[in-house]
Amino acid sequence: MRNAAQQVVVISGGSRGLGQALVSDFLGRGHVVATFSRSGTPFIEGLRRESLASFHWEELDATNHAHLKDFVFRVASRFGRVDVLINNAALGIDGVLALMRSEEIHQAIAVNLEGAIHLSQAAARVMLAQASGNVINISSVLARTGHRGVSVYSATKAALEGLTRSLARELGSKGIRVNSVAPGYFPGGMAGSLTEEQCERIIRRTPLGRLATAEDVVGAVRYLTGADSRFITGQTLVVDGGFTC
């Protein structure tokens, strides 16, 4: 039986990187977590071996939007509700737009934007029925500042912030909050494709003098899903050490 203090949290792309950190944080605080990824990882397999009643994972392709919706409804059926949706799954592609293949562009949009839209639609239907809920979209500082070679990725993340604002207005009267978190460069994220010299340049431009960490971003998500943020919706919390000041 789920106790009243537990939240049922759906996290897309929870097998590695930031998604893994989010899964670990919510499980560690006693919540129920459901996640999916294209394949298992040692982290996921370790959790499955523990046979936790509070953990659910499925192998899913984030470009199959019908399967994403079905996943949310299966989670709601198994655990009785969905309290939090974190749209974390993303494909971090880079390259000059003029030379990018159409297949790469379509896949990035399908995963980063369309996947989040379809998951939000399914979660909203569950949350509307229970008259409460919380949606967190993982955006990026690249939605707010231009950089060469990330135009498609930036476009998908900027669109997520537009989704956040409009969906917050649609759902607010029903007790459902919608916000975004925009991480700065962090290991395991877009910084993973940067050279050491590029990382050093970013650090020099960052007032707090370092890259972000996954824990920095997890803390922001924890805040937005907690009671202290109950009057915050339609906002983007930027976690970049001042990079976009």
Long-range contacts (C-beta under 8 A, 24 or more apart in sequence): 2-32, 2-79, 2-80, 5-30, 6-30, 6-31, 6-32, 6-54, 7-31, 7-32, 7-83, 7-84, 7-225, 8-32, 8-34, 8-75, 8-76, 8-79, 8-80, 8-81, 8-82, 8-83, 8-84, 9-33, 9-34, 9-83, 9-84, 9-85, 9-86, 9-225, 10-34, 10-35, 10-71, 10-72, 10-75, 10-82, 10-84, 10-85, 10-86, 10-119, 10-123, 11-35, 11-86, 11-88, 12-36, 12-62, 12-68, 12-86, 12-87, 12-88, 12-89, 12-115, 12-116, 12-119, 13-37, 13-62, 13-88, 13-89, 13-90, 14-44, 14-57, 14-88, 15-39, 15-40, 15-41, 15-43, 15-44, 15-57, 16-41, 16-43, 16-188, 17-188, 17-189, 17-214, 18-88, 18-138, 18-183, 18-186, 18-188, 18-189, 18-214, 18-217, 18-218, 19-88, 19-89, 21-214, 21-215, 21-217, 21-218, 22-86, 22-88, 22-218, 22-221, 23-47, 23-55, 25-218, 25-221, 25-222, 27-52, 27-54, 27-55, 30-54, 32-56, 32-79, 34-71, 34-75, 34-79, 36-60, 36-62, 36-68, 36-71, 37-89, 38-62, 62-89, 62-110, 62-111, 62-115, 63-107, 63-110, 63-111, 63-114, 63-115, 65-110, 65-114, 65-115, 65-118, 68-115, 68-118, 68-119, 68-122, 69-118, 69-119, 69-121, 69-122, 71-122, 72-119, 72-122, 72-123, 72-126, 73-122, 73-126, 76-126, 81-126, 81-130, 82-123, 82-126, 82-127, 82-133, 83-132, 83-133, 83-134, 84-133, 84-134, 84-135, 84-136, 84-225, 85-119, 85-120, 85-123, 85-133, 85-134, 85-135, 85-136, 86-135, 86-136, 86-138, 86-221, 87-115, 87-116, 87-119, 87-120, 87-135, 87-136, 87-137, 87-138, 87-160, 88-138, 89-115, 89-116, 90-138, 90-153, 90-156, 90-157, 91-153, 92-153, 92-189, 92-190, 92-192, 92-193, 93-152, 93-153, 94-149, 94-150, 94-153, 94-190, 94-193, 95-149, 96-148, 96-149, 97-151, 97-152, 100-152, 104-152, 105-152, 108-152, 108-153, 108-156, 109-152, 109-156, 112-153, 112-156, 112-157, 112-160, 113-156, 113-159, 113-160, 113-163, 116-160, 116-163, 117-163, 120-163, 120-167, 120-178, 124-167, 124-171, 124-176, 127-171, 127-174, 127-176, 128-171, 128-174, 128-176, 131-174, 131-175, 132-175, 132-176, 133-171, 133-175, 133-176, 133-177, 134-176, 134-177, 134-178, 134-224, 134-225, 135-164, 135-167, 135-171, 135-176, 135-177, 135-178, 135-179, 136-178, 136-179, 136-180, 136-181, 136-221, 136-224, 136-225, 137-161, 137-163, 137-164, 137-178, 137-179, 137-180, 137-181, 138-180, 138-181, 138-183, 138-217, 139-164, 139-180, 139-181, 139-182, 139-183, 139-236, 140-182, 140-183, 140-189, 140-190, 141-182, 141-183, 141-184, 141-185, 141-238, 141-240, 141-243, 141-244, 142-190, 143-182, 144-182, 144-238, 144-244, 145-243, 145-244, 150-190, 153-190, 157-182, 161-236, 164-234, 164-235, 164-236, 165-234, 168-233, 168-234, 169-234, 172-233, 172-234, 177-224, 177-229, 177-230, 177-232, 177-233, 178-233, 178-234, 179-224, 179-229, 179-232, 179-233, 179-234, 179-235, 179-236, 179-237, 180-235, 180-236, 180-237, 181-217, 181-220, 181-221, 181-224, 181-236, 181-237, 181-239, 182-236, 182-237, 182-238, 182-239, 182-240, 183-212, 183-216, 183-217, 183-239, 183-240, 184-211, 184-212, 184-238, 184-239, 184-240, 184-241, 184-243, 184-244, 185-211, 185-212, 185-240, 185-243, 186-211, 186-212, 186-213, 186-214, 186-216, 186-217, 187-211, 187-213, 187-214, 188-214, 202-243, 205-243, 206-240, 206-241, 206-242, 206-243, 207-241, 207-242, 207-243, 207-245, 208-241, 208-242, 209-241, 210-241, 211-241, 212-239, 212-240, 212-241
